[in-house]
């Protein structure tokens, strides 16, 4: 999925990238995440500030194709 993300976001944690992609998906208005630990909250709070990923659908397609 990294090649489909802006270069500045490729080094982020997998959880941040997953939350960002899910939140950027057309039709998705909220993303539920576990908040058992303060680190989980910090991950989500960082992503809230990011602009939406313009090609979230392309990431889903690439992952689906890779897993076939």
N, C-alpha and C positions, 0 to 999 in steps of 0.2 A: 504494500500500500504506500510505502514511503515515496516512490517516484511520482505518485499522484498528489502528494502534499507539497505545499510551499516549502522551499528549502529551510526556511527559518523554523519550521515546526517538526522537521524530521527527527530531531534529537530529543523531542519530548518523550515522556513515558508512554507506554502502550495504553495505559488507562486514560491518559489525557487525550490521546489521539482518538481512541474509541468513543469517548464522551463527546468530543468535538464533532466527529463524523455523525454520530447519532443525532446530536442537537442540530446539525446542519441539514438533516434530511427533510426534504419537502413534506409537509403534512405533520411532522412531529413537532409538538408544542411543548413537551417536557420530557426530560430524561431522568429516570429514577436511579439513584445510585446508593450503595450502602454507606452509611455514615457511622460505622462502628468505631472507627479510629479518627483522631484529629487529622491524620495525614490524608485520609479520604476526602475530608472536607476541603483541605487545602488544594487538592487536585482539582476538585470541581470549581472552586472559587477562581482559580487561575483561568480556567477555560471560559468562564462566563464573560470575561473581558475580550475574548477573541472574536473577530468578525466571522460570520458564517463561512464555511468552506463552500465555494461556488460549485464544485463538482462532486458532491457527496455520492451521487448515483454512480459515477464512474468508479469510485472506490469499491462499492458493493459489487459491481460487475467484475472488476479485476479479481477480487477475493473469490467470487463464485467460480470464475474461470480457472483459477489456480487450484481449487479444490475438486475439480472434475476429474 
